[in-house]
Amino acid sequence: MKRTVSYQLRYSRRAKRLRLEVVPGEVRVTAPPGTGISVIEEFVQSREKWVMDKLSDFASISSPCSPAAYTDGSEISVLGKKAILRVAEVQEFVLRDDILYGCLYRGMDLNRSAGKWLDGQLLSFVNKTVEKYSSPGLVPSRIRLGNARTRWGSCSPRGVIMINRKLVHAPPEVVEYVAVHELVHLKHRNHSPLFWNTVEQTLGDVKSQRKWLRLQGAFLLRE
């Protein structure tokens, strides 16, 4: 059988069946141990159109600016605003006229200090969002940032809301959606129709936010 889609193959003992994942520029297949190549090839080929459509979607959009390392001149997306990082003689980070001025301070290197500043921007925005939409029964016990590889947020049984720190590179309406999504989980623990009705009653139509996370957000999770 001629291969029409290139993919990365991984065998996993945890896999109960074949799983196909498309991320920006890459197709990944996870298979249970012992699965024959011919079976895998047939599985991928049967989903060729879906795979090609997903790859085309990723290729048609621009990814958020989230450099792996921060240096002078780095482009950074900060809650929907694109900025250029410039090392300057300032005591703390300052975002002004699309320029993010930052320096080494408190004995920290640029990467750590930039990361700390970005965390502060995101946490401040999320706290304001939660305060805006909180109501009886919808008050978290704590809000924290995390480094989840596959989730944008979570809500623990104890009411702790986790927000993925990479969302600082997303537009504010997307961050707002994720915060409200987890806030509603304080009342509705699953994704039932009642859960989605509550989200949409709070924010209105959230299709565009969910689409952003599915497409542009995939670039952030890949890093």
N, C-alpha and C positions, 0 to 999 in steps of 0.2 A: 504494500500500500504506500503510495507516494505521500510524503508529508507536505501539507499545505500551510500549516501553522507551526512556527518555531516556538518551543516552550522549554521551561526549566522543570525538570522532573525530580520529585523528592518522594522517597518511600517513608512511610511513618507507621509505626505499630499502633498509633492511636487512631489512624484512619480506618473507618468502617466501610467506606466506599470511595470511589474516585471523586476528587474535588478539583474544580477549575476556578482559578482566580486571575483576573486581568487587572494589572496595575499599570501606571504610565510607562509605556515602552517595553512591557514585559508580560508574558503569559506564564503562569505557574500551575503545575499539576501536582497534586498530592495523591498518592496511591497506597493502598494496603500492601504490605510485603508479599511478594510472589505474584503480583499482577502482571500478566504478560504484556509485552510491548504492543502486540497487535490489538489487544483489548483497549489499551490506552490510546493508541492511534485512532481507533474507531470512535472512541469516546470524544476525543478532541475534534475530529473531523465532523462529527454530528452536530457540533456547536460552533462550527467555523464562522457562520454569519454573525452570531452573537459576539464572538471574539473580535472579529474584524470591525464590527460596529463600535465596540467599546474602545478599541485602539484608536479608531478614527475620532471618537469623541475626545479622547485625551489629547490627540495631536492637534485638535482644532482650538484648544484653549491655552491661555497663558497661565503658568504656574505662579503661585504667590512667591514673593521675594523673601526667602528664609535661608540665608547662607549658613553653611555648616560651620564656618568660622568667621568671626567678625574682624574686619580690617578696615583701615582708612579707605573710604570709597565704596564700601559694601552697600548694596541696595537692600532695603529692608521694608517689608510691609508691616505697618503698625496699626492694627484695628482699622483696616481699610485705606490707610494713607501710605503712599510710597515715599520713603525718605532715603537720603544718602547719608551714611555715617561719616562724620568728619571728626578726627581727633583734634581737640582744641583745649585751650587753657581754661577749662570750666571746672567747678567743684562737683557738679553732678550733671547727669544727662539732661539735655534740653532739646525739645523738638520745636523748631521754628522755621516757617517758610520752606517746608519739605526738606530741611536739613536737620539731621539728628547730631547734635554736638555732644561728644562724650570724651572722656579721658580716663587715664589710670588714676584711681583714687582709693584711699583706705587700704592700700597695699594689694589691691586686686588687679588681676590682668584684665585686658579689654573684653575677652570673651565672658568671663565671670561677671564683670560689672555690667556689661550690656544685657546679659541674661537676667541679672537681678532687676535691672530697670524695666525690662520687658515684662517680667513676672508681676512687678508692681502695677504696671499699666493694665494688664489683664485682670488682676485680682480686684483692682479698684472698680473697673467697669462691671465685672460680674457682681460684686457686692452691691453696687447701685442698682443693677438690674433686679437682683433678688429682693432688695428692699422695695423696689417699685411694685413688684408683683406678689409679694408675700401677703398672706391672709391667714386667718385661723386654720390651722392644719397644714399650712404650707410655709413653715418656717424651719429652715435647716438648723441642725445643731452646730454645724461647722461647714466652712467652705475652704477647700484646699486645691492646689494645683498638682497635677501628676504628669507622668510620662508614659501613659498607656500607649501601646503600639497599635491597637485596633479599635479603641474606643475614644469617643470625643468627651464622654463624661460618664459618671455613674452616681448612684444614690444608694448608700448602704442602709441596712435595716435600722441603724442607729441615727439615721438622718444626716449623715455626712455626705455632702456633695463634692465630687471630684470633677474638676474641669481640666481637660488636656491643655498644657501650657502652650502647645503649638497653635492654639486658636488665637493667640495674639496676632498672628499673621492673617487672620480672616477678617472680613468686613464686620462691622458692629452688629448688623442685623442677624448675622449668622451666629455670633457669640451669644446674642440675646436669645435666639432660638434654643441653643444648646442649654443655656442656663434655665430657661423656662421648662424645657423638656425634663430636665432632672428635678426641678422644683415640683412639677406635677407628679413625678414618681413618688413623692412623699405621701401622696394620697392614693394613687393608682400604681401598683407595683409592676403591672404588665403593660403590654401595648394593645390593650383592648380598645374597641370603638369608643368607650367612655373616656379612656385616656386621651385619644386623639381629638375627641370632641372638646375636651377641656383645654388642650393645647391651642386648638384653633379658635375657641371662644376667647382665649387670652390674647393671641397674636394675630388672628386672622389666617389667611392662606399662607402656609409655610412651604409650599412646593419649591419655590426658588431657593430657599435656604437649604433644604434637603438636597437639591440638585447640586448646589455649590459644594457641599460636603462630599457628595458622591464623586464629583469630578475634580475640581481644584483641590479639595481636601485630600484627595488620594496622593497628591504630590507631597503634601506635608507628612502624611503617615509613612510614606516610603522612605523618608530621610532618617 
